[in-house]
Amino acid sequence: MDASEDMPLNIACFGQPGSYTYEAMKTYFAGKNILPTYGSHFEDVVQAVATRQARYGVLPIENSSTGGITDVYDLIHRYDCCVVGEKYVKVEHCLLTLPGAKLEDICEVYSHPQGLNQCRSYLKHHSEWQLHPYFSTSQSAEQVQKMGDPHIAAIANKTAADMYGLDVLVEHINDNTMNYTRFFIIAADMEQSPDADKITLVLTTQHRPGALYHVLGYFFYNGMNMTHLESRPLKGRPFEYFFHIDVMGNLRNPATARVLRNLAEHCNYFKILGNYVSDQGGNVDEIRRHRG
């Protein structure tokens, strides 16, 4: 065995232990020897990968309730990183407090903006609470522990409650009971796998009527299933967009490679960000049926 196989994989993870990203990392790299580092900002993770301080990075990219996380799309493209894998994690938000605190004690709530947004219906019933957008759900739990104030709560998961010595005061407070977050595994270099079945690419179309329609037609008429489309504005060019697209396929398939080559010829900009094995472990069909 090569000695390098015993070396731990340096993984940059958004948030900190107890976060949903942490769960995605632990599940995706199960059985691997990993050495995690944590970043409070999405850019911390992407920079660590781009500068090769970390072999891989783990970031949330899409939620079934609130849609794509646009900052992450922009950063992956800006830092020229590649997508090498994905992981779905079921989101089960809870209201966490110091031990012994009661619901009527709560005055303030900390969570990541996505966490607050995904619990809007529950929070509407407590409109008197002051909401604090914070770095991540797990860091919100840690903040409650550090502040030691029974009037302050966090929205996070049960893992964070266990790690930071908090009580789960109310379970399942997210609006959508089928709430999943999809995570990207990113790297500085493209990785190829014979089992890869999903392609992530980014392109810009010609700025004329019907341009996107014709691009999407390449997938439809060649039987390629497009699973996600996200538009991001082109800097300095009003009303023009980058399109981030996920489509099923393997670049080693000559027919798939030919379709993408032909497509690239009709785009102003075209880049494949990754070809990787899709996550089928979280009942993805069920997730898609329940997207809110």
C-alpha positions, 0 to 999 in steps of 0.5 A, spaced: 500 500 500 502 506 498 504 510 504 500 516 501 493 512 502 494 513 510 494 520 509 488 524 511 484 528 506 484 535 508 477 537 507 474 544 508 467 544 511 462 550 511 460 552 518 462 547 524 461 541 527 454 539 528 452 543 522 448 540 516 454 541 512 458 537 517 453 531 516 454 531 509 461 531 509 461 525 514 456 521 510 460 522 503 467 521 506 464 515 511 470 510 512 475 515 509 481 518 514 479 525 513 482 532 517 476 537 517 477 544 517 471 549 518 470 556 515 464 561 517 463 563 510 462 560 503 468 563 500 473 561 506 471 554 503 472 555 496 478 559 497 481 553 501 480 548 495 482 553 490 489 554 493 490 547 495 490 548 502 484 543 502 483 537 497 476 537 497 470 542 500 463 541 502 458 546 501 450 547 500 448 548 493 440 547 493 435 547 498 428 543 496 424 549 500 428 555 498 432 554 492 439 555 489 444 558 494 446 563 489 453 565 492 456 558 492 454 558 484 458 564 483 464 562 488 465 556 484 465 559 478 469 565 480 475 561 483 475 556 477 473 550 482 470 543 479 464 539 482 466 532 484 460 529 488 454 531 491 450 529 497 443 530 500 441 531 507 434 531 510 433 538 514 430 537 520 430 544 524 429 544 531 428 550 536 434 549 541 435 553 548 439 552 554 437 546 559 431 548 563 429 554 558 421 555 557 418 557 550 415 563 554 422 565 556 425 566 548 426 573 546 431 572 541 433 567 535 439 565 532 440 561 525 443 561 518 439 566 514 436 559 510 434 556 517 430 562 518 427 562 512 425 555 512 422 556 518 417 562 516 411 559 518 413 557 525 416 564 526 410 568 524 407 565 530 412 568 535 412 575 531 415 578 538 422 574 537 428 578 535 431 574 529 439 574 528 441 571 521 448 568 523 454 564 520 451 557 520 446 553 524 451 550 528 455 556 530 448 559 532 447 553 537 454 554 539 453 562 540 447 560 545 451 556 549 456 561 550 451 567 551 448 563 557 442 566 556 435 562 557 432 568 553 436 566 547 435 560 542 437 557 536 434 554 530 439 548 528 439 540 528 439 535 534 446 534 532 448 541 534 444 540 540 448 534 543 454 537 541 453 544 545 449 541 551 442 544 549 435 542 549 431 541 544 425 545 546 421 544 539 422 539 534 420 539 526 419 547 526 421 547 518 415 549 514 416 543 509 417 536 512 420 534 506 426 539 506 432 537 503 439 540 502 443 538 496 451 539 497 456 539 492 463 536 494 468 541 490 476 540 488 481 544 484 481 539 479 476 535 475 475 527 477 473 522 472 469 516 474 466 510 470 460 510 474 459 518 473 452 519 471 451 527 472 454 533 469 454 540 472 456 545 467 455 553 466 454 557 459 452 563 456 447 564 450 448 568 445 444 575 446 438 574 442 430 571 442 430 564 443 437 562 445 436 559 451 430 555 448 435 552 443 440 550 448 435 546 452 433 543 446 440 539 445 438 536 451 431 534 450 432 532 443 438 527 445 434 524 451 438 527 456 435 529 463 436 536 465 435 536 473 437 543 475 437 550 471 440 556 475 441 563 472 446 568 475 447 575 472 453 577 468 457 582 471 457 589 467 452 586 462 445 588 464 440 582 463 445 577 460 446 571 465 450 565 466 446 559 466 448 553 471 445 546 468 445 539 471 444 534 466 444 526 467 450 523 463 457 520 462 462 524 458 465 517 457 459 516 453 461 518 445 454 520 444 453 525 450 460 528 449 458 529 442 452 533 444 456 537 449 461 539 443 455 541 439 452 545 444 459 549 446 459 551 439 453 555 439 454 558 446 458 564 447 461 561 454 461 554 455 465 550 461 463 543 464 464 544 472 464 536 473 462 529 471 460 525 478 456 520 481 449 522 483 447 521 490 441 516 489 441 514 497 436 519 499 430 517 495 432 523 490 425 522 486 421 523 493 425 529 494 423 532 487 416 530 488 416 534 494 420 540 492 416 547 495 
